[in-house]
Amino acid sequence: MTRIMFHNHRCHHDHDGRKHIFGTARVGKRGQIVIPKGAREIFDIKPGDTLMVLGDEEHGLAVVKAEKFRRIAEEMLRIFEKAPEEPPEE
């Protein structure tokens, strides 16, 4: 069994309290990481939840709860189903 170690640094917040740095996590031999407890609590991540792993080769990885991602995607589809607004006449 590979142990994944999380270095428990103090959680840092930005001025409005909505952005966080939880510390670092080490990737195990099987590519697994441990999501820090503070992050799991703030983002309500529980055992068995499905997460989406998104990537941008310039900016890195993002992890999003699949249900939140689905809600965003459904909203985007609803927007595209509406007829486009006519441009104002000049």
Summary of the structure (lengths in Angstrom):
residues: 90
radius of gyration: 18.7
end to end distance: 69.0
largest distance: 69.0
contacts: 149
relative contact order: 0.12
helix: 24%
strand: 22%
